[in-house]
Amino acid sequence: MFVMTMTKRKLIRAIMFILVLITGIAIGIFAIMSSISTSAAGLKLPIYSVDRADNKISITFDCAWANSNTDELISILARENVKATFFVTGEFCDKYPEDVKKLYNAGHEIQNHSDKHPHVKGMNLNDLIDDTQNCNKKIEMLTGEKPALYRSPYGEYDDKLVTTIEGIGMFSIQWNVDSIDWNKPSPEMIIERTTKNISSGSILLFHNDLENTTKALPEVLKSLKEQGFEFCKVSELIYKENYSIDGTGKQCDLGEAKDTMIFSNNEVLNSAFDTLADNLTVADVESFIENGISTEFMQKMMNLLTSEQISAIQGMNEEELQTALTKLKDAIYEKETPIVSDSTPETTLPQTEQTIVSDKDGIVIVPEEV
């Protein structure tokens, strides 16, 4: 609760200060963004696993080179009634379109593993988008479904890649259990690596076209079932909205979305201003009025925003920014809703000065005794 006693002239000045504050914050963000934006880089992570309590896990296969064991994989998975996720390249679709159709028709999902399996870390963004979209088109042509998941070649990624993949409406998927079958270990070693210390929400990585993977897979599936795990496709394992990703890449459900003010029709911008509204307080407003924006304060604010959110704010035009800032100002003050005591004898108070009280309906001016 906060109550300020002031004249009408002071009221106008206070409102002007608030507007200057919010505008100043935005200007400050832009002014120091270049010097500290690197601190936000690298914060974006793909999904390595999912925080779940229902013992569901996902089996995934990366398909990029050949197709020697497609029928065997389909048969093994069918016997155990397991549906898997196959991340295929566009080149695999070109070479083995019938295999892709077989996997899809068997009930497995076909997702994006790039078009030409390039090294994507630091890749030109236009090239990355073209490569990803080309693979999407090939998969959709064969299955009738556009992929929603992306697994980068070699497991490479950086902040820009994850942001770009999200920007085109896809989820970037890694794994937290690696069979290392690409290194051609024994079937026993594959079984050991993929059946120990598994937890609900795990994503397991295998590759097709490997003999020892085919030999190990029946025992892997049997062992995991005996441990009480259930299998589902990755698209069924992950949360599609209202989630966070922690420092280990674990995706966590945030529950039902809270009622929030809509700052912008752009989802990224809305989340950025929502974060600022949640973390700025009236005390911050008052501190700014007295001391201005400090580097420490701006660093704190920047640490709350992702590089994607920062870039989105930078791209706003003047009209969009002013609208969002006005709403941000309202949201900050609405958080600390003061209550006027019902016992206040309003009718006996002279009209010489006024008390400003903010409630859910806005600013209320209550007569204040001198």
N, C-alpha and C positions, 0 to 999 in steps of 0.2 A: 504494500500500500504506500502511496506517496501523495501528499497534499501540499500544494504551494499556494501561498497567499500573495496576490498581486493585483495591480490595477489592470484595466483593459489594455493600456499601452504596454505593460509588462507582458501580458498574455500574448499580444501580437509579436513582441520581440522573442518570446520563448518559442513560439511556433517557427519563427524564422530561424532561430538557432537550431531547432531540430532538423529542419530542411537542409541547413548548411552542414550539419553533422553527417546526415546520410549521404549527401552529395560528396562531402569531403572524404568519407570512407571509400566511395567508389573511385574518386580521383586518386586517393592514396593507393588503392589496390593497383590501379593502372600504372602509377608512377614507380612503384617498387617491384612490379611484377617481373620485369626483366632481370632484376638482381637476385631474386629469391625463387624464381619459378623452378629452378633446378631442384629445389628441395621437394617439390611436389612430383617430380619425375620419378618413375619407377614404382610409384605407389599402386598402380593398377596391376592386378593379378588375374590370371585366368582361374577357372574353377578346377581345383585339384581333387576335391572331395566335397561331400555335402553333410551337413549336420542333421542327422536323422536318428530317430529312436525306434524305427520299425524294422531294423535288420535288412533293409533293402540295399543291394549293391548292384553295380553294373560291370558287365564284361564288354570290353571293347577290342576291336582289331583294326590295325592300320594296314591298308592295302595300297601298295604303290608300284610293285614291280611285276610279279608273275601271279599265276592262278592255280598252282599245282594241286592244292588241297581244298578247293572250294566245296566240292561235293561232300568230302569227308567232314568238313566243319559243319555243314548244314545237317548232315546225318547225326553227328554227335550231339549237337545242340537240340535237335528234334527229339532224340531219345530221352534227354533230360528235361525236355519241355522248357528250355531256356531261350529267351529272346535277347539278342546282343545288338550292339551298335557297331557298324562297320564304317570307318572313316576312309573313304576312297579318294584317290586323286582323279583329276580329269583325264589324265593319260591312261589310267587304269580303265576308266569308262570307255575310252576310245579303243583300247586293245581288247577288252573283255566285256562288252556290253551284255552278253547273255549271262555272265556270272553275276553282274550287278542285279539283273532282273531276277535271277534265281534266289539270291540272298533276300531281296525285297519281297518276293512272292512267298518266301518261307516265313515271313513275319518279322524279319529283322529290319532295323532302320539303317538307312544309308545317309551318311553325313559327309561333310566337306573336309578334305585333307589337302587342299590346294589343287591347282590345276597341274602344275609341272614340278611340284616338290622342290621349290627353291629354298635357299637360305633367306628367311624373311626378317631376321633381326636387322634393323636399320634399313630395310628395303624402302625404296621410293613408294610413297603412299598411293599414288595413282597406279603404279605397277601392282602393288599389293591388292588394291581393290579390283583391278582387271583380272588378276589371277584368281582371286576368290570368286568373283562373279562368273567367270568362265566355267569353273568347276560346278557352281550351282546350276547353271544352265544345262550342263551335260547330265547331271544327276536327275534334274527335274524332267528332262526329256525322256529318260529311261524309266523313271518310277512314277512320274506324275506329281511328285511332292518336292517342294523347294526345301533344301536343307536349312535348319535353324542353328546347327552346331558347327563349330570350326575347330579343327585340331591342326596346329601349325607343324610343318615338317621339322623333323629333328627335335621337336619340343622347344624350338626357339621362340622367343617373344620379347618384346619390350613394351614400355608404356604406350607408345604410339600404336603398336599393333593391336593391343587389347582395346584401346579406345576406338580405333578404326573399325575393328570387327563389331564392336557394340554399336557403332554409328550406322552400320548397314543392317542392323537388326538381328545380329547373331550372337550366340554365346561362345566364348573361347573356352575350350575344354582341354585340360591336361589329365593327369592321373596321379594317384598317390601310392599305387602298387604296381611295380614294374617287373614283369617276368624276365626281362633282359633276354628274351628268346632270340632277338636279332643277333646276339653274340654266340648263338648256337651252344648253349649249355646243355647238360644232360636233362632228360625228362624229369629225373628225380630232383634236380636242382630247381627246375621250373616249378614243380609241385611245392617244394619247400618254400620258395619265395612268394608264392601266390596263395598259400593256405594258412600261413602263420601271421598272427597279429593283424588280422583283418577286422575292420570295424564297420558298423552301420554307416552307409553313405560312401563307402570306398568305391573308387573307379579303378579297375584293373586293366593294364595294358598288355596286349598280345599283338602279334603280327601274323598275317596269313603267309602261305607259301613256305612254311618251315616244318620240317618233318618231326622234330622233337616237340613242337607245340601240339601237333596233332596227337602224338603219343601221350603227352601229359594231360591234355584237356579233360578226358573222361574222369580221371582221378581228381583233378582240381575241382570240377563241378560237384562230384560226389562228396568230397571232403567239406566243401563250403556248405552244401545242403545239410550235412550232418551237424554242422556247427549252428544251424538254425537260420542261415541267410537265405533271402529270397532274391531272385534276379529280376531286373527290369531294365528297360532301355534308358540311356542317359537322359533323353528328353523327358522321361517320366520320373527320373531321380532328382533332377534339379528343380529349384524354385524359379518361376518365370518372372516374378515381380516382388517388390517389397522385401528385398534381401540385402545382406551385406556380405563381404568377403574378408575374412580376417587375414592376419599376416602370414598364415600358413597356406592360404588359398582355399580354406574351407568355407563353403557357402552356407550362410546361416539365415534362417527364416526370421523375419522381424514381426511376424504375426499380421493381424489385420491392419491395414493402413489407417493411420490416424487422420482425423479431419484437419486439413491444413489449408491455409490461405493459398490461392492460386496466384502466384506472382507473374507467371508467364505460361503461354501455351506450349513452350519448349520444355520438355521434361527435364533436361539437364539444367537449364536456367532455373526452373522452378525448384529443383533440389538444392541448387547453390544458395538461392535467397532464403529458402526454408532453413538451411543450415545456419546462415547468418542470423536469421530471426530467432532461432533456438538458442544461440550462444551470445548474442548481444543483449545487454540489459540496460535499464534506465540509468544504472550507475555508470555504464560506459558512456551514455549520452552526456551525463553531467561531467564526467572526467574529460570528455572531449571539449566541452564548452570551456572548461577551466584551463586545460593543458594542451589541447590540440591532439593530433594523431601522432603517437610515438611509433618508432620503428618496431619496438617490442610488441605493441598492440597489433600492428599490421602483420607481423610475423605470426602471431597467434591466429589471426583470422585466416591467413594464407594456409596455415597448417590444417585448417578445417575443410579446405576445399581441394578437390582433385584437380589434376591438370586439365581434365576434360571440362570441368566446371569453370575454371579460370579462362580457358580458351573461349567458352561460350559467352562469358561476360564481356570479354574483349570484343566480341563480334556484334554486340548489341548496338543498335542505332540510338540516337538521342531520345527519341520518343519512347522507345521500349524501356530504356534505362530509367527515365523519369517516372514512368508508370510503376515499374517494379520498386523503385526507391520509395515512392509514396506509400505503397502497400507495406514495404518493409518497416517504414516508420510506424505505421499503424500497428503492425504485428508486435513490434518491440514494446510499445506502450500498453497494448492489450494484455500482455503477459502478467503485468503487475496491476491488476484491477483493484483500485481502492474502494473501500466501502464507507459510505457516509452514515454515521450513527443516526438511528431513527429518533434518538432522544434530543438531537440538535434542534433547539427552538428557532427554526428558520424564520418564523413570522415576527420575531422580536429583534432580528438583526437589522441594523441600518444598512443602507445601500452604498456606503462610501468606498468600500473595497470588496473584492470578491475572492472566493476560494475556488481554485480549479480542481475538479475531481474527474478523473477518467473512469468511465464504466464501460460496460459492454456495448452501450449505444453511442459512445463517443465522449466528448468533453462536456461536462456539465458545470456551469458556473453557479456556485452557491454563495449567497450573501455572507459576508464575514464581518464580525463586529470589530471595530477599531479599538 
